[in-house]
Amino acid sequence: MRKLLHSLSFTLFLVPLLMSVSFAQSDVSGTVQTTSGEPLIGVTVAVENTNVGTTTDIDGKYSIRMPAGSTTLVFSYIGYRSVEREVSGSTSNLNVSLEESSSELEEVIVSGLATTVKRENAANAVSQISAKELTGITTQSTLDAALYGKFPGVQITQNSGAPGGGINVRMRGLTSINAPAQPLYIIDGVYIDNSAISAGLNVISGAAAGGNTNVFDQDNPSNRIADLDPGDFQSVEILKGASAAAIYGSRAAGGVVIINTKRGVATPNAPQISFNQSFGWQQMLNPLGVREWDTTDVASVYGSGSVEIQNFLDAQASGSLHDYEDELYGNHGLISDSRLSVSSGNEKTAIYASGFHRDEAGIVENTGYAKTGLRLNIDHEISRNLEIRASSNYIKSSADRGFFNNDNTGTTMGVSFASTPSWAQLNLLPDGTYPANPYAPANFLQTGALITNNEAVDRFIIGGSVTAKIINTERNSLRLILQGGLDDYILRTTAIFPQELQFESGGSGTNGASIQGTTSSFNNNESAFLVHTYFAPTITFRTQFGLTRESFNRNTIITSATQLITGQTNVDQAASIDVYQFRTNQLDLGGFAQEEVNWDDKVIATLGLRADKSSNNFDPNQLFYYPKASLAVNIAEFDFWKAESVSLLKLRAAYGQSGNFPTFGSQFTNLGSTIIDGFAGLLVNTRLGNDS
């Protein structure tokens, strides 16, 4: 099955980028700029009521071929007011100026699983940023890092500075002891797995020795959302309130992050090709520097008769006081980022293809992150009433993460550095070995030079949708929308701690460790929606019904081999071998109904209900319900409002409920393996299952 899916993804990438269609034409070109005369890059120029469009180039210029019978061009750009211009048969040049809109009220945001609403009419807490705001001048290496500081009410905390991620995203006010509090991520309709999967380093660090019985919960894992490339994103929306997220069911208890990727523009013009390359470096900011010691300070820390006083004086006399902060964190990590994108198509087909490679070295020697990705998005109008959209994305990444973070053995590089004074002599000796650190269980310079801690990911994300316009009259519109997607990845972790390390030799530690893990994850989601809209002269009714299905399958195997044979790293070349396996299979089914009423953009009311059931529940057929309701009143739209200086004054109220699925296996009492009198046996876990 996996080979079939991989072959399908590659087939999508091989779809030709150029198509040609002959039709009656009228060419229009011009320049789009701001009111101050600055050219605008990437403005969407579309022919009204068609799929024909283009975007402006780096100089704000565009050229578009008008189909016969079309007379209106629409110019739109995030942060600016949209403009419509009539085009006659004799028009060949049309220049346009766009006025900046600070409120961006004309943006559309998500109102349901298959619908959107203008921001000025929304009653829910929804935040949105564009691609430009997300990535800025320099593209961030991971999505969670790109989101940092850009959404009010969203807490983004970094649990590790190691390359490749390690960031938690939480909506303000959401907490839980055992249940996940991370938001639900959806990219182009595909539910994305954001598991934080351990590499098994607890064998060395003892990170869980402080009391957490799950040894894999405190192991410095990275988030799998870090695999995604922010440079491919067109926009990111965050649904923060329960009223906004309730329609997504139990998985949306922590909020919803909806990502829309860049897509091509249906235009018969020549392909638009963009290539960007950037170089830079990263370094430590605001270093603490070397502590200024004198004999009095040394005596106060180590005692007045301590040998450390003489050690300090000898190092001071020989000029061998070290700035270990700089030696550990002082690397100037080079960063290179190369990106190529192509946008092409015709009046019925739009294609966007891109590829990138990013390589960044960390501020600690022998750490870094490299990622390569390919994307192909296709939109095609089969007929006037039938459209398809397809997205495919392949990501390959490798992160060398060093040995940091939570630690109860004092062996991680950051912890051992903190207790080491500047007169310690830890550098490489002439014979190629490292001296022991008498002030800590580890010589952090030796650790950084000799260990391996690598995470490697191969990931495919494929999604698609079909939209059929069943009814399309002046008063009624009925659409059937079918969506599906899959997220398939393999994570390989490799951690090698050789016997030469200070904390692995001389009877210390595990006498050499090789910890190797493999995680195979396959998730898929399918959904079907019916959306009916009734247009009356001053009121609009929009009714939605939908069914959803999500399946999540993961298998993690971590093999920890200790007491290694000298010079060996294979897990079978050890005196002690321990295997950990975690498998989860979850099936979620849901349905929803939602009614939206819009009275002339003055009063907008929404009422909805979601029902969910899951194989994780004790009764997998029991339904749990999540209602939602909202009301928005745009006072400035009423005739009695005369204050022209205030264009928006809105009262809004919203209510919603959300929940969380139980964790996998929580309804059962786990049994652990053990040896009893030389025979295999089982131990009952101290945490009982919950059958309610």
N, C-alpha and C positions, 0 to 999 in steps of 0.2 A: 504493500500500500504506500509506504513512504517513497519507494522508487517511482511509483506512478505519479505521486504528487510532485516530486522533484522534476520529473519529466514534463509535467503540465506547466510548471513555472517557467522552465527554460523555453517551452514552446511559446509562451506569451512574450518572452523577450525577443523571439525571432520574428514576430509580426513585422512586416515592412513598414518603414517610417513614412513613405511617400505614397500618396494616392492621387489620381487625377480624375477630374470630372469636367465635362464640357457643359456649359450653360450660358445663357445670355448674361452679359456683363456690363458693368459701368464702374470704372475705377475712380476711387476717391482717395486722396492723400492729404497730409497736412501735419501740423505740429500741435501737441498738447502741452500746455505750460501752466504754471501757477499765475495768480493775478499779478505777481511781482516779476514775471517774465522768466522764471526758472523752468527748464524742461522737466517733465515728469516721466519717469521710467516705469514701465509695466502697467500703464493705464489700459484698462479693458475697453476696446472699441468694438461694439456689437451692433449688428443690424437687427432692429426691433422685430420681435415675433419670428425670429429665425435662429438657427444654430450657427450662423456665420459671424465670425469675429476675429479680432487680432489684438495685439498689444503693442504699445509704443516701445521704441528702442532706447538706447542710452542717451540719445539726443532728443527724446520726446517725439520722434517722428513715427508716423504710421502710414500704411497703405492697405486699402481694403477693396475688394471687388464686390459690388452690390448686385445681388440677384435681381432679375427682372421683376418689376412690380413693387420693390421695396423703396421706401422714401425717407426712413428715419434712422439716424445713427444715435446710439446711446453710449456716452462716455462715463465710465465709473472707475473710482479709485478709493480705497479705504482711507478714511480721514478727510475726504473731499465730497462735496455735494455732486450728485450725478447730474449730467446735462444731456438733454436731447436736442438734436439739430435736424431740421428738415433738409433733405438732399433732392435736388431736381436733376433731371437728365443732363443738364449742362454743367452741373457742379463737378469740378475736377480737383479743386483745392479747398480745404476746409480746416481752418485753424481754430482751436478752442482753448479757452482759459477756464480752469476749475477753481472754484472758491473753497477754501479750507473750511471744514465743519468740525468745530471742537467737540460737539456733542455726539457726532456720528450716529444720529438717531435713525438714519435710513438703513443701517446694517440689519441683516436678518440673523436671528439666532434660533437655536433649537427650541421648539415648543412641544415636540413629541418624537416618537421613534422614526417618523417618516415625514415630519412637517417642520416648518420654520415660521417665525413671526418677526415683524419689525421690532427693533429694540424699543422704540417709543411706546409700543403696545404691550410690552412684556411686564408681567407682574411678579416674575420669579427672579431670584438672584443668579444671574448668568454673567460671567466675565468673558471677554474675548480679546485676543491680541492677534495681530497680523504677522506674516512671515518676517517683515522688516523689524517689527518690535521684538520678535522672538529671538532672532539671531544677531541683530545689530550689524556692526561692521565685521566682527569676527565670529564665525560659527562655533558654537560650543560643541565639545566632544560628545556630550550626552544630553538627552532631552530634559531630565530633571534639573541639570545644571542650567540649561537655557531658561527654564521656568522661574529660576530663583529671583525673588524680589519683584516679579512682574504682576502678581495677582494679589490684591488686598484680601485679607481674610484667609489666605492659604499659607500654612506653615511648612516651609521646606527646610529641613535640617540635615546636615551632613554627618553621617555616622562614621565616615572614614574618609581620609584624604587620599587613599590609594587610587591609582589610575583605574578607570573603567566603571566608576559609579560608586554607590554606597550612600544614597540620599533617600530620605523619607519624605513623602508628600502627604500632608494631612490638612483637611479642611478645619478651620478654627472651631474648637468646641467638641471635636469628636475624639473620644477616648474609649479604650476597651482593654481588659486585662488579657484575654485570650483570643478574642475574635479579631480578624484583620481589620485595620482602620485605613488601609490604603484605598485610594479611589479606584473606580473602574475605568480602564483605558479602552477607548474605541477609536480605531484608525480606519477611515474609509469603510465603516460598517463592520470591521473585524474586531472581535473581542481579544484583547492582547493580554498575554500572561505576564505578570510582573512579580513572579516569585523571587525571593532572595534565598539562594541555594548555597549551603555551606560547602567549603572545600575540605572540612574535617580537621582543621588546624587545632581544634581543642585538644587533640592528642599531645601537642607540644605546649600550647599556651595555658591549658587548664582554665580557659575562659569561663566555663560553666561551674567551676569549683566553688564559686561564691554562693551557691544554693539553688540555681536553676537546674532542675533535673533533666532538662532536655539539652544535651551537650551541643546540639547543632543550632541553638537559637542565638548564641552570642559569639559567632565565629567570623565576624567581619565579612559577611557575604555582600556581593553587589546585586543591585536590582536589575532584572532583565529588561526593564523599560529603557535602560541605558543603551541597549542595542540599537534603538531607533535613531535616525539621523535627523536633527532639527532642520537641516538645510533643505529637506524635501517638503517641509510643511508649508501650506498656504495660510492656515489659521488654526488656532487652538481655542476651544471654548471650555470653560469650567462651570459645571452646574453645582452650586454650593448648597442650596437649600433642599430640604426634604421634599418640598412641593415641586421642585424642578426635577429632582432625581427619582421620585417615586415611580414614574412611568417605566423606569428601567429595572424595578424590582429589587430583590434581596441583595444582589451584587452591588447595588448603588448606595448602600448605607454610608459609605465613606465619600460620597460625591461621585461625579462623573467627569472625566476629561475626554473631550471629543476632538479628534484631530482630523483635519481635512488636508490632504496632500495636494501638491501642485498638479494641474492638469493642462492639457493642450487646449487650444482655441480652434474651433471649427472655421477654417479659412482656407481658400485655395491659393493663398500667397506662398512664397518660397518658405522653406523651413527656417525657423529662428534658432540659431545655434549660439549658445553661451558657454564660455570657458572662463573659469576663475581659478586663480592660484594665489595662495598666500603663504608667507613664511613668518615665523616669529619665534619667541622663546617664552618660557615661564620660569619664574624664580621666586624664591622666598621673599615675602614682604615683611617689613618691620621686624628684623631679627632681634632677639634679645641681646646678643653679643656675649662676650666672655665676661664672667664675673670677676671683679677685681678683688683678689685675695691678698691678705698679708698674714704674718704669722699669728697675729691675734685672732683673726677670723678662723684660721685653720685650727687653732687650739680650742676655740669655742665650739667647733663642730666635732672634732675628733678627739679632744682631750689634750690637756697641757703637756702630757708626757708621750703623746702619740708619735710614732715614726713618720707620720704623714707630714709633720712640720719639716723634717729634714728632706723628705721627698719633694715637697713644694720648693724648698730653697734650692735643691739641686736642679730641679727643672727650670727654675727662674734664672739661675746662674748660667745654665747652658742654652738658654733661649728656646727651650722645648715645652713651653706652655702652649697648649693647643686650643684652637677654637673648634671644638667638636660639633657645635651647632652648624657651623659652615661646612665642616667635612662631611656631615651626615645629610644636611638639607640644602647644601649650597650649589647643587648642580644647576646649571642653566640649561633646561631641557628644550631642545629645538622642536619646533612644531611646523609641520608642512601640511597643507590642505589643498587638494586639487579636485575640481568639479567640472563636469561637462554635462550640459543638458541640451536636448533637442525638442522643439515643439513644432508639430506639423499636422497636416490633415487636409480635409476639403469641407464642403458645406454640410456633409453628413457625418464626418468622422474627425475626431480630434485625438491626437497622440502626443503624449509627453514621455520622454525617455531621459534618464539621467544616470550618471555613474560618478562615484567619488572615491577618493582614498585619503585617509587622514592618518598621520603618524606623529605621535607626540611623546617625547621623552619626559620622565618625571623629574622632580627636583631632588630625588634620591637616586643615586647611581643604580643602574641595572633595573629600574622600573620604567614603565611606559605603557602606552596604549596605541594599538594600530587597528584601524577599521576600514573595510572596503564594502561598498554597497552598490547595487544595481536596482533601478526601478523602471517599470513600464506601466503607464496608465493609458487606457483606451476608452473613448466614448464614441458610440456609434448609434445613429438613428436609422434603424432598419426600415421603418416606415413612419408616416406622420403620427401614428398612434403607438409605436413600439420603439423603445430605446434600451440600450444595454450599456453598462459601465463595467470595466474590469480593471483591477489593480494587482500588481505583483511586485514583490520586493524581496531581494536576497541580501543578507548581511553576513559578513564574515569578520570576526574580531578576535583579537588576542590581547590580553592584559597581563603584564608582569607587575604584581601588586606588592612585592616586598613582604615584610613580616611586621605588622603593626596592629594597633587597636587593643581590644580587651585582653587582659592578661592577668593571671594569678600565679605565674611562675617567675616573673621578672625577666623573661627571656626575649620579649619582643623588642624591636630596635628602639622605639620611642621610650619605653619604660627603662631599659638598661642605660640609655643615654642620660636620662634625667638624674641618675644617681652617680654619674661619673664626673669627677673633678677635672679641671683643665691640665693638671700635671700628670695624669695617667698616660702611659705610653702604650698605645694600642695599634699603631700603624704596622704595616707589613714588614717583616724582618727580612734581612738579606737572604736567608735560606728559603724564602717563599712561604713561611708560616706566619700565623698571627699570635701574639702573646695573649695570655689570659687576662681578663679584666678583673683585678682584685676588688673592684668596688661594686660589681654587679654580677649576676649569673651569666651574662653574655657579653662578648666583645661585639658591639653593634656593627663595627666596620667589617669584621669577619663575617657576621651574619649576612650583611648586605652583599658581600662578594661571593659567598658560597651557596646560598640557598636558592631554590627554585620555587616560585609560587605563581603559577600561571593559570589563567582562565581563558579557554578558547571556545568560541561559539560559532555554529553554522545555523542560520535561521532563514526560513521561508515564510512570508506572509502574503497570502493570496485572498482577494475578495472580489465580489462581483454583485451586480444587481440588474434586474430587468423591470422596467416600468411600462405597463400597458395602460393606455388611455381607453377605458371601456366606454365611457360617455363623455362627450366634450361639446356641450351646447352653451348657449348664451347664459342660461340659468343654472345648469347643472354640470358638474364635473365628477367623474368617478374613475379612480386610478387603482390598479392592482400593482403592488410593489413586492417583488421577491428579492431577498438578499441572502447571501451566504458568504462564509469566509473561513479560513483556516490559518492557524498559527502553529508552525512546526519547527522545533529547534532541538539541537543536540549541544549540550554543555559538557566540556571536558575540563576537569581540574587536575592539576599536577603539582604536588608539593613534595620537595625533596630536601631533607635535612641530613647532610652527611655526618659521618662520625667525627670528622675533624673539628666540628663546632665545639666551642667551649662547653656548652650546656648539653652536649651529646656524648662527650668523651669522659674517660676516667671514672666510669661508673655513674655518671650523671645522666639524667634524662632517659631517653629510650635507646641509646647506643646506635643512633642512626635510624631515620624513618623515611619511608616512601608512602605517601598518601595519594591515592589516585581515585578519581571519581568520574562517573558518567551519568548524565541525566538526559533522558529522552522524554520530550514533552510534545504532545499532539492535542491541540484544542480546535474545535470547530463550532460554528454557530450558524443557524439558519432561522429565517423569519419570513413571515408573509403578512402584508398589510393591505387593508382596503381603506381608501380615503375618499369620502364623498364631500363635496362642497356645493352648497346652494347659495347662489348670488341673488339677493333681493335688492331693490333700489337703494336702501340705506342700511341693510343688515345682511351679514354673511354667517351662515352656519357651516361648520366643518366637523364632520364626524369621522372618527378613526376606530377601526377594529384591527387587532393584530394577534398573532401567535408567534412565540419564540421558542427556540430550542438551543441549548448550549451543552456541549460535552467537553469534559476536561480529563485528560489522561496523562499521568506523569509517573516515571519510574526512575528513581535515583539509587545508584549503588556506589558506595564509598568503601574502598579497601584500604585499611591501615596496616602497613607492614612495619614492624619495629624489630630491634635487635638484628639489623642488617648485616649480611656477610660483607666483609671489608671490600669497598670499591663497587658494590652492587647497588642498583636502584630498582630492579624489577621487584614486584611485590611478592613473587614466589621465592626470592632469595633472602628470606628472613626467618628468624626463629619463632616469631610471634606474628600471627596474621589474624586480623579482626575484620569482619565484613558487616556493613550496615546497609540495609535496603529499605527504601520507603516507596510504596506504590499507592497511588490514589486514582480512583475512577469515579467521576461525578457527572451526573446527568441532571440538568435543570430544565424544567418546562414551565412556560408562562403564557399568559394571555392578558390583554388589556382592552379597555374601551375608553375613549375620550371625546368629549364634546366641547367645541369652542364656538363662542358667539361674539361677533364683532359688530357693534352698532356704530357705523360711520366713523370708526377710529376714536370714538368718544368713550365708549364703555366696552371693555373686553373681558369676558368671563370664560373660565375654563373649569370643567369638572371631569375627573378621570378616576379609574379604578384599575389596579393591577392585581393579578392573582398568580402566585408562584407555588411550585412544588419541586422537591429535590430528593435525589437518592440519599443525600446526607441526613435527611430527617429520619426520625425513628419510624414514622409512617410515611413512606415515600409518596403516597397518594394524597396526603393531607395538603389542602390548599391554604396559603396564608395571603391575606388581602392587604393592599396598600392604597388607601384613597388619597386623592389630591384635589385641591380646589384653589382657584385664584381669581382675583378681581382687580382690574386696573381701570381707573377713571382719569382720562386726559382732560383736565379742566380747561387747559388752554385751547382745546378744540371746540368748545362750546361758543355759541354766538355771543353770549353775554361777556365774554372775555375780550377786553379792549386794550390790554397792556401789550403793545407790540414789542417792547424790549424783553419780554419774557415769552419765549416760544414754547417752553415745556413746563407744565406744572401738573404733576401726576400724583394721584393717591392710589396706593396699591396695598393689597393684603393677600396673603397666600398661606395655605395650610397643606401639610403633607405628612405622610407616615412612611418610614422606611425601616427595614430590619436587616438581619444578617443570617445567612445559612450557618448551621452548626459546622464545626471543622470536621474534616473527614475522619470517620471512625469514632466520633465522640459518643455515639450511642452504645458503644461496646466497651467492655473492660479488657484492656490489652494484656496479653500474656507474653512474657519474655523468656528467652531460652536460658538454660543453666545446666550444670552437671551435678547430679546427685548420686553419690556412691559409684562414680564411674559410668553412670548412665545418663543419657540425655533426658532432661526434664523441663518443666515449665514453672515460671514464677508469676504470681498474680501481681499486676501493677498496683501501686498504692493509690492511683486515681481511678475511681469507679466510673463506668459508663453511665450516661444519663438517658433513660428510656422515655423522657418526656419532651 
